[in-house]
Amino acid sequence: MRYILTLRIKYNCSHLGKKLEGLSSITLDNYLMELSMFADIVKKKAEDIATADVRMYLNQDGILKMSTIRKKLSVLKIFLVG
């Protein structure tokens, strides 16, 4: 739960406001769902997440289509790279 909270705080940072402005509530809910799934798997604070953690998360199933991997990665980039 602490990890999800850390990502939610990152989600609400003011520097992200411009990127998120005008997005539908469905899109924002999907972003939060993706971040929650990531947090449940990685279990680290946002500032401690490394490239290897993202790779592990994206390869965990080994059967994801490239389009799904791109979508997941784009959401993570928005919130982890800023």
N, CA, C and O atoms as a MOPAC input file, in Angstrom:
PM7 MOZYME 1SCF
protein

 N      0.81800 1    -1.19200 1     0.00000 1
 C      0.00000 1     0.00000 1     0.00000 1
 C      0.86600 1     1.26100 1     0.00000 1
 O      0.54400 1     2.24100 1    -0.67200 1
 N      1.95900 1     1.23200 1     0.75300 1
 C      2.85400 1     2.38500 1     0.81600 1
 C      3.40400 1     2.72400 1    -0.56600 1
 O      3.57000 1     3.89600 1    -0.90300 1
 N      3.68600 1     1.69400 1    -1.36400 1
 C      4.24800 1     1.91000 1    -2.68800 1
 C      3.21900 1     2.54600 1    -3.61200 1
 O      3.55600 1     3.42200 1    -4.40900 1
 N      1.97700 1     2.11400 1    -3.51200 1
 C      0.90800 1     2.71500 1    -4.30500 1
 C      0.74600 1     4.16800 1    -3.90200 1
 O      0.56600 1     5.03300 1    -4.76000 1
 N      0.80600 1     4.44500 1    -2.61900 1
 C      0.69000 1     5.81800 1    -2.13900 1
 C      1.81300 1     6.67100 1    -2.69700 1
 O      1.58100 1     7.80900 1    -3.10600 1
 N      3.03400 1     6.13500 1    -2.72000 1
 C      4.16600 1     6.86900 1    -3.27400 1
 C      3.90600 1     7.21800 1    -4.73000 1
 O      4.16700 1     8.34300 1    -5.15500 1
 N      3.39700 1     6.26600 1    -5.49600 1
 C      3.11700 1     6.53000 1    -6.90200 1
 C      1.94300 1     7.49100 1    -7.07000 1
 O      1.93800 1     8.29400 1    -8.00400 1
 N      0.94600 1     7.42400 1    -6.18200 1
 C     -0.17000 1     8.35800 1    -6.25600 1
 C      0.29500 1     9.77700 1    -5.97600 1
 O     -0.19000 1    10.72400 1    -6.59500 1
 N      1.22700 1     9.92800 1    -5.05400 1
 C      1.77600 1    11.25300 1    -4.78600 1
 C      2.47300 1    11.76300 1    -6.03700 1
 O      2.30800 1    12.92300 1    -6.41600 1
 N      3.24600 1    10.90400 1    -6.67500 1
 C      3.91500 1    11.27200 1    -7.92200 1
 C      2.86300 1    11.63400 1    -8.97300 1
 O      3.04100 1    12.58400 1    -9.73600 1
 N      1.78200 1    10.88200 1    -9.00800 1
 C      0.66600 1    11.09800 1    -9.93900 1
 C      0.08700 1    12.49200 1    -9.77600 1
 O     -0.33300 1    13.09800 1   -10.76300 1
 N      0.05400 1    13.01600 1    -8.56400 1
 C     -0.55400 1    14.30500 1    -8.28700 1
 C      0.42400 1    15.47300 1    -8.32000 1
 O      0.02400 1    16.60500 1    -8.04800 1
 N      1.67000 1    15.24000 1    -8.64000 1
 C      2.66100 1    16.32200 1    -8.66400 1
 C      2.24000 1    17.40100 1    -9.65100 1
 O      1.68600 1    17.11600 1   -10.71200 1
 N      2.51300 1    18.63100 1    -9.28300 1
 C      2.07200 1    19.74700 1   -10.11200 1
 C      2.74800 1    19.78000 1   -11.48100 1
 O      2.13800 1    20.23400 1   -12.44900 1
 N      3.98700 1    19.31200 1   -11.58700 1
 C      4.65900 1    19.34500 1   -12.88400 1
 C      4.00500 1    18.40700 1   -13.89400 1
 O      4.24700 1    18.52800 1   -15.09500 1
 N      3.19200 1    17.48800 1   -13.43100 1
 C      2.47700 1    16.59200 1   -14.33200 1
 C      1.14200 1    17.18700 1   -14.76800 1
 O      0.51500 1    16.69500 1   -15.70600 1
 N      0.71200 1    18.23900 1   -14.09000 1
 C     -0.58900 1    18.82900 1   -14.36700 1
 C     -0.81500 1    19.14900 1   -15.82400 1
 O     -1.88500 1    18.86800 1   -16.36300 1
 N      0.17000 1    19.72700 1   -16.46500 1
 C      0.03400 1    20.10300 1   -17.88100 1
 C     -0.13300 1    18.86700 1   -18.76800 1
 O     -0.93300 1    18.87200 1   -19.70400 1
 N      0.62800 1    17.80500 1   -18.46700 1
 C      0.54300 1    16.58700 1   -19.27300 1
 C     -0.81600 1    15.90400 1   -19.10900 1
 O     -1.32400 1    15.28600 1   -20.04500 1
 N     -1.39500 1    16.02000 1   -17.92300 1
 C     -2.64200 1    15.32300 1   -17.62700 1
 C     -3.86600 1    16.17800 1   -17.91400 1
 O     -4.98400 1    15.66700 1   -17.97500 1
 N     -3.65700 1    17.47200 1   -18.09000 1
 C     -4.77200 1    18.38600 1   -18.30300 1
 C     -5.54800 1    18.00500 1   -19.55700 1
 O     -4.96600 1    17.76700 1   -20.61600 1
 N     -6.85300 1    17.95100 1   -19.42300 1
 C     -7.71200 1    17.66000 1   -20.56300 1
 C     -7.92600 1    16.18400 1   -20.84100 1
 O     -8.69900 1    15.83500 1   -21.73300 1
 N     -7.25700 1    15.30600 1   -20.09700 1
 C     -7.45000 1    13.87300 1   -20.30600 1
 C     -8.75200 1    13.44700 1   -19.64200 1
 O     -9.15700 1    14.01100 1   -18.62500 1
 N     -9.39300 1    12.46100 1   -20.21700 1
 C    -10.65700 1    11.98600 1   -19.65600 1
 C    -10.42400 1    11.26700 1   -18.33000 1
 O     -9.32300 1    10.79800 1   -18.04200 1
 N    -11.47900 1    11.19400 1   -17.54000 1
 C    -11.36900 1    10.48500 1   -16.25700 1
 C    -11.07700 1     9.00500 1   -16.48800 1
 O    -10.43300 1     8.36200 1   -15.65900 1
 N    -11.54500 1     8.46800 1   -17.59900 1
 C    -11.26000 1     7.06300 1   -17.91800 1
 C     -9.76600 1     6.87100 1   -18.15700 1
 O     -9.17800 1     5.90400 1   -17.67300 1
 N     -9.15400 1     7.78500 1   -18.89800 1
 C     -7.71300 1     7.71100 1   -19.15900 1
 C     -6.94000 1     7.81800 1   -17.85800 1
 O     -6.01000 1     7.04700 1   -17.62000 1
 N     -7.31700 1     8.76700 1   -17.01600 1
 C     -6.63100 1     8.94000 1   -15.73500 1
 C     -6.80600 1     7.71300 1   -14.84500 1
 O     -5.86900 1     7.31000 1   -14.15600 1
 N     -7.99200 1     7.11900 1   -14.85500 1
 C     -8.22400 1     5.88800 1   -14.09200 1
 C     -7.35600 1     4.75000 1   -14.61900 1
 O     -6.81900 1     3.96200 1   -13.84100 1
 N     -7.21900 1     4.66700 1   -15.94400 1
 C     -6.36800 1     3.63500 1   -16.55000 1
 C     -4.90700 1     3.84700 1   -16.16000 1
 O     -4.19300 1     2.88400 1   -15.87800 1
 N     -4.46200 1     5.10300 1   -16.14200 1
 C     -3.09800 1     5.40100 1   -15.70800 1
 C     -2.89100 1     4.93000 1   -14.26700 1
 O     -1.88900 1     4.28500 1   -13.95800 1
 N     -3.83300 1     5.25200 1   -13.39800 1
 C     -3.71600 1     4.87300 1   -12.00300 1
 C     -3.73400 1     3.35400 1   -11.83900 1
 O     -3.00500 1     2.80900 1   -11.01100 1
 N     -4.56200 1     2.67500 1   -12.62400 1
 C     -4.61100 1     1.21700 1   -12.57300 1
 C     -3.26400 1     0.62300 1   -12.99700 1
 O     -2.75900 1    -0.30000 1   -12.35800 1
 N     -2.69000 1     1.15300 1   -14.07000 1
 C     -1.39000 1     0.65700 1   -14.54300 1
 C     -0.30800 1     0.89600 1   -13.49600 1
 O      0.51900 1     0.02000 1   -13.24200 1
 N     -0.31400 1     2.07800 1   -12.89200 1
 C      0.67200 1     2.38100 1   -11.85500 1
 C      0.48600 1     1.48900 1   -10.62600 1
 O      1.46200 1     1.08000 1    -9.99800 1
 N     -0.74700 1     1.19400 1   -10.29300 1
 C     -1.02200 1     0.31500 1    -9.15200 1
 C     -0.52800 1    -1.09900 1    -9.42200 1
 O      0.04200 1    -1.73600 1    -8.53600 1
 N     -0.74300 1    -1.59700 1   -10.64100 1
 C     -0.25100 1    -2.93600 1   -10.99500 1
 C      1.27400 1    -2.96500 1   -10.92900 1
 O      1.86600 1    -3.92200 1   -10.43000 1
 N      1.90100 1    -1.90600 1   -11.43900 1
 C      3.35800 1    -1.80500 1   -11.40100 1
 C      3.84900 1    -1.79600 1    -9.95100 1
 O      4.79500 1    -2.50300 1    -9.60500 1
 N      3.20300 1    -0.99500 1    -9.11400 1
 C      3.59900 1    -0.88700 1    -7.70500 1
 C      3.44500 1    -2.21200 1    -6.97400 1
 O      4.27000 1    -2.55500 1    -6.12800 1
 N      2.39100 1    -2.96000 1    -7.29600 1
 C      2.17200 1    -4.26100 1    -6.65400 1
 C      3.27700 1    -5.26100 1    -6.99000 1
 O      3.61800 1    -6.11400 1    -6.17100 1
 N      3.82900 1    -5.15400 1    -8.18400 1
 C      4.88400 1    -6.07800 1    -8.62200 1
 C      6.25400 1    -5.61500 1    -8.14100 1
 O      7.02800 1    -6.41300 1    -7.61000 1
 N      6.55700 1    -4.33800 1    -8.32100 1
 C      7.90300 1    -3.83300 1    -8.04600 1
 C      8.14900 1    -3.60200 1    -6.55800 1
 O      9.23500 1    -3.90000 1    -6.06000 1
 N      7.16900 1    -3.08100 1    -5.85200 1
 C      7.26000 1    -2.86500 1    -4.40400 1
 C      8.46900 1    -2.04000 1    -3.97800 1
 O      9.20100 1    -2.41900 1    -3.06400 1
 N      8.67000 1    -0.90800 1    -4.64900 1
 C      9.74200 1     0.02700 1    -4.31200 1
 C      9.19000 1     1.43600 1    -4.32900 1
 O      8.16500 1     1.71000 1    -4.95300 1
 N      9.87800 1     2.32500 1    -3.63800 1
 C      9.52800 1     3.73600 1    -3.71900 1
 C      9.86500 1     4.22600 1    -5.12900 1
 O     10.77400 1     3.70600 1    -5.77600 1
 N      9.12800 1     5.22300 1    -5.59100 1
 C      9.32500 1     5.73100 1    -6.95100 1
 C     10.77400 1     6.12200 1    -7.19600 1
 O     11.31400 1     5.85000 1    -8.26800 1
 N     11.41000 1     6.75600 1    -6.21800 1
 C     12.78500 1     7.21600 1    -6.41700 1
 C     13.79900 1     6.07300 1    -6.44200 1
 O     14.94300 1     6.27900 1    -6.84700 1
 N     13.40100 1     4.87400 1    -6.01700 1
 C     14.30200 1     3.71800 1    -6.00300 1
 C     14.13000 1     2.80200 1    -7.20900 1
 O     14.86200 1     1.82200 1    -7.34900 1
 N     13.18400 1     3.10500 1    -8.06900 1
 C     12.90900 1     2.25100 1    -9.22900 1
 C     13.99600 1     2.43300 1   -10.28200 1
 O     14.36000 1     3.55200 1   -10.64200 1
 N     14.50100 1     1.30800 1   -10.76300 1
 C     15.56100 1     1.30800 1   -11.76600 1
 C     15.02700 1     0.75100 1   -13.09000 1
 O     13.94800 1     0.16200 1   -13.14400 1
 N     15.79400 1     0.94700 1   -14.13400 1
 C     15.43200 1     0.43200 1   -15.45100 1
 C     15.18000 1    -1.07100 1   -15.40500 1
 O     14.27000 1    -1.56900 1   -16.06700 1
 N     15.97100 1    -1.78200 1   -14.63800 1
 C     15.81300 1    -3.23300 1   -14.51700 1
 C     14.44400 1    -3.60200 1   -13.95200 1
 O     13.86900 1    -4.62000 1   -14.33600 1
 N     13.91600 1    -2.77300 1   -13.03500 1
 C     12.59400 1    -3.03000 1   -12.47000 1
 C     11.50700 1    -2.89500 1   -13.52900 1
 O     10.57100 1    -3.69300 1   -13.57700 1
 N     11.64000 1    -1.88900 1   -14.36800 1
 C     10.66300 1    -1.67900 1   -15.44300 1
 C     10.73600 1    -2.83200 1   -16.43000 1
 O      9.70400 1    -3.34400 1   -16.86500 1
 N     11.93800 1    -3.24100 1   -16.78600 1
 C     12.10300 1    -4.36600 1   -17.71800 1
 C     11.49700 1    -5.64200 1   -17.14900 1
 O     10.82800 1    -6.39300 1   -17.85900 1
 N     11.73500 1    -5.88100 1   -15.86900 1
 C     11.17900 1    -7.07100 1   -15.21500 1
 C      9.65400 1    -7.03400 1   -15.27800 1
 O      9.01400 1    -8.03700 1   -15.59300 1
 N      9.08100 1    -5.87600 1   -14.97800 1
 C      7.62400 1    -5.72900 1   -14.99500 1
 C      7.06500 1    -5.98300 1   -16.39500 1
 O      6.06400 1    -6.68300 1   -16.54600 1
 N      7.69900 1    -5.42700 1   -17.39800 1
 C      7.19800 1    -5.58000 1   -18.76500 1
 C      7.38200 1    -6.98900 1   -19.30300 1
 O      6.65800 1    -7.40100 1   -20.20900 1
 N      8.33600 1    -7.73200 1   -18.76200 1
 C      8.61600 1    -9.09000 1   -19.24300 1
 C      8.05600 1   -10.17500 1   -18.33700 1
 O      8.30900 1   -11.35700 1   -18.57000 1
 N      7.30200 1    -9.80300 1   -17.30800 1
 C      6.86100 1   -10.78000 1   -16.31900 1
 C      6.01700 1   -11.90000 1   -16.90500 1
 O      6.14200 1   -13.05000 1   -16.48500 1
 N      5.17200 1   -11.58800 1   -17.85400 1
 C      4.32300 1   -12.62200 1   -18.44500 1
 C      4.99600 1   -13.31000 1   -19.61800 1
 O      4.76600 1   -14.49200 1   -19.87000 1
 N      5.81400 1   -12.58000 1   -20.32300 1
 C      6.51100 1   -13.12700 1   -21.47400 1
 C      5.63300 1   -13.33200 1   -22.69100 1
 O      6.10200 1   -13.83300 1   -23.71400 1
 N      4.36200 1   -12.95300 1   -22.59900 1
 C      3.45600 1   -13.17900 1   -23.72300 1
 C      2.73100 1   -11.90000 1   -24.16300 1
 O      1.78600 1   -11.95500 1   -24.95100 1
 N      3.17600 1   -10.76500 1   -23.65400 1
 C      2.51800 1    -9.51300 1   -24.01100 1
 C      2.85900 1    -9.11100 1   -25.43500 1
 O      3.98900 1    -9.28400 1   -25.89000 1
 N      1.87500 1    -8.57700 1   -26.12500 1
 C      2.11300 1    -8.05400 1   -27.46000 1
 C      2.94300 1    -6.78100 1   -27.34900 1
 O      2.92700 1    -6.10200 1   -26.32300 1
 N      3.66500 1    -6.47200 1   -28.41300 1
 C      4.49900 1    -5.28300 1   -28.42500 1
 C      3.66900 1    -4.02600 1   -28.19700 1
 O      4.14100 1    -3.09800 1   -27.54000 1
 N      2.46400 1    -3.97000 1   -28.71200 1
 C      1.61100 1    -2.78900 1   -28.52700 1
 C      1.23900 1    -2.60500 1   -27.05300 1
 O      1.14900 1    -1.47200 1   -26.57900 1
 N      1.02400 1    -3.69500 1   -26.33300 1
 C      0.71100 1    -3.63200 1   -24.90500 1
 C      1.92400 1    -3.15900 1   -24.11700 1
 O      1.79700 1    -2.34900 1   -23.19800 1
 N      3.08800 1    -3.66100 1   -24.47400 1
 C      4.32600 1    -3.24300 1   -23.81600 1
 C      4.54900 1    -1.74800 1   -24.03200 1
 O      4.91500 1    -1.03400 1   -23.09900 1
 N      4.33100 1    -1.27600 1   -25.25100 1
 C      4.49900 1     0.15800 1   -25.54400 1
 C      3.54200 1     1.00900 1   -24.71300 1
 O      3.92500 1     2.05700 1   -24.19300 1
 N      2.28800 1     0.54800 1   -24.59100 1
 C      1.29100 1     1.29600 1   -23.81700 1
 C      1.70200 1     1.36900 1   -22.35200 1
 O      1.66800 1     2.43900 1   -21.74400 1
 N      2.08900 1     0.23000 1   -21.78700 1
 C      2.50600 1     0.19000 1   -20.39100 1
 C      3.73700 1     1.07700 1   -20.17500 1
 O      3.80500 1     1.82100 1   -19.19700 1
 N      4.67800 1     0.99800 1   -21.06300 1
 C      5.89800 1     1.78100 1   -20.94500 1
 C      5.61200 1     3.27700 1   -21.05300 1
 O      6.21800 1     4.07700 1   -20.33900 1
 N      4.70600 1     3.65500 1   -21.93000 1
 C      4.40700 1     5.07900 1   -22.07300 1
 C      3.78200 1     5.64500 1   -20.80200 1
 O      4.07200 1     6.77900 1   -20.42200 1
 N      2.92700 1     4.86500 1   -20.14300 1
 C      2.33300 1     5.31400 1   -18.87700 1
 C      3.42200 1     5.45100 1   -17.81700 1
 O      3.46900 1     6.45000 1   -17.10000 1
 N      4.28600 1     4.46400 1   -17.71700 1
 C      5.35000 1     4.51700 1   -16.72000 1
 C      6.29100 1     5.69300 1   -16.95500 1
 O      6.74300 1     6.32800 1   -16.00300 1
 N      6.58600 1     5.98100 1   -18.21100 1
 C      7.46900 1     7.11200 1   -18.53400 1
 C      6.89600 1     8.42700 1   -18.06300 1
 O      7.62300 1     9.27600 1   -17.54600 1
 N      5.59700 1     8.60600 1   -18.23700 1
 C      4.95200 1     9.85400 1   -17.83000 1
 C      5.18200 1    10.12100 1   -16.35200 1
 O      5.46000 1    11.25400 1   -15.95800 1
 N      5.06800 1     9.08800 1   -15.53900 1
 C      5.10000 1     9.27100 1   -14.09700 1
 C      6.46700 1     9.04300 1   -13.46500 1
 O      6.76300 1     9.61500 1   -12.41600 1
 N      7.29200 1     8.22900 1   -14.07600 1
 C      8.58500 1     7.93200 1   -13.46600 1
 C      9.69500 1     8.81200 1   -13.99600 1
 O     10.66700 1     9.07800 1   -13.28800 1
 N      9.56700 1     9.26600 1   -15.22600 1
 C     10.58300 1    10.13600 1   -15.80700 1
 C     10.20700 1    11.59200 1   -15.58400 1
 O     11.07100 1    12.44200 1   -15.37400 1
 N      8.90800 1    11.87100 1   -15.63200 1
 C      8.42300 1    13.24000 1   -15.38100 1
 C      8.51300 1    14.02400 1   -16.57700 1
 O      8.15400 1    15.20100 1   -16.57100 1

